[in-house]
Amino acid sequence: MDILKEVYYGLVSENDALTKVEHIFDGIRKGMYDKFKTDDTHIDLAAIMGMDNYEYTAYCQAAPLSVVAKWRYEGWPNQCCTTGRDLNYKNYHWIVKRCSDGTYGLMLV
């Protein structure tokens, strides 16, 4: 599954994508994703959803799937949304921030 690709290309709506995520969690509880186990207690959720670790981190910080999908295909923010300082998302040291205009960006921490 590549949930971000599906959202970006309009194959599913954001709500339908979230429903798919819920089905993944149901499947995990039923043991359907055991091949993604990294050990006895951890499952690689990013891999199940077709995300890399940066994308999954942004999603876990409440960035909507549509926003993360846009970043994947159109480019990640390269400046802090509050200070304007340069940032490289691959270095982490950021959190997702919803701006006053309703858009999302990355804020250096």
C-alpha positions in Angstrom: 0.0 0.0 0.0 1.1 3.5 -0.7 -1.4 5.7 1.1 0.3 9.0 0.2 0.3 8.2 -3.5 -3.4 7.3 -3.4 -4.2 10.6 -1.6 -2.0 12.7 -3.8 -3.4 11.3 -7.1 -7.0 11.5 -5.9 -7.5 7.7 -5.9 -9.0 8.1 -2.4 -10.2 11.0 -0.3 -8.5 12.0 2.9 -11.4 10.4 4.9 -11.2 7.2 2.9 -7.4 7.1 3.5 -8.0 7.5 7.2 -10.5 4.6 7.0 -7.7 2.5 5.4 -5.4 3.4 8.3 -8.0 2.2 10.7 -8.3 -1.1 8.8 -4.5 -1.4 9.1 -4.7 -1.1 12.8 -7.5 -3.7 12.8 -5.3 -6.0 10.7 -2.4 -5.5 13.1 -4.6 -6.6 16.0 -5.6 -9.7 13.9 -2.0 -10.6 13.1 -2.3 -9.8 9.4 0.9 -7.7 9.3 3.3 -9.9 11.2 5.8 -9.8 8.3 6.3 -6.1 9.3 7.4 -6.9 12.8 10.8 -5.6 13.7 10.8 -7.7 16.9 8.2 -9.3 19.2 6.5 -6.0 20.1 7.2 -3.5 17.3 5.6 -3.3 13.8 6.9 -1.0 11.1 3.8 1.1 10.5 5.6 3.4 8.1 6.4 0.4 5.9 2.9 -0.9 6.0 1.5 2.5 4.8 4.3 2.9 2.2 5.9 5.9 4.0 9.5 6.7 4.8 10.4 7.6 8.4 10.2 11.4 7.7 6.7 11.1 6.2 5.6 8.9 9.1 7.0 11.3 11.6 5.1 14.2 10.1 1.9 12.2 10.0 2.4 11.2 13.7 2.8 14.9 14.5 -0.8 15.5 13.1 0.1 16.6 9.5 -2.8 15.5 7.4 -2.1 12.8 4.9 -2.8 15.2 2.0 -0.1 17.6 3.4 2.5 14.8 3.7 1.6 13.6 0.2 2.1 17.1 -1.2 5.5 17.3 0.5 6.5 14.0 -1.0 5.6 14.9 -4.5 6.1 18.7 -4.6 9.0 19.1 -2.1 9.4 19.4 1.6 9.5 22.8 3.3 13.1 24.1 3.5 12.5 27.0 5.9 11.2 27.2 9.4 7.6 28.4 9.2 8.1 30.7 12.2 11.6 32.1 11.8 12.4 31.6 8.1 15.7 29.9 9.0 16.8 27.3 6.5 16.1 23.7 7.5 16.7 20.3 6.0 13.9 17.9 7.0 16.3 15.0 6.8 18.1 16.4 9.8 15.0 16.2 11.9 15.1 18.9 14.7 11.6 20.0 13.5 8.0 19.6 14.4 4.9 20.0 12.2 3.1 23.3 12.8 -0.2 24.5 11.6 0.1 28.1 10.6 -2.4 30.8 11.3 -3.5 30.8 7.6 -4.4 27.1 7.9 -1.4 25.7 6.0 1.2 23.4 7.5 4.9 23.9 7.8 7.9 22.7 9.7 9.2 24.5 12.7 12.8 24.2 13.9 13.2 23.0 17.5 
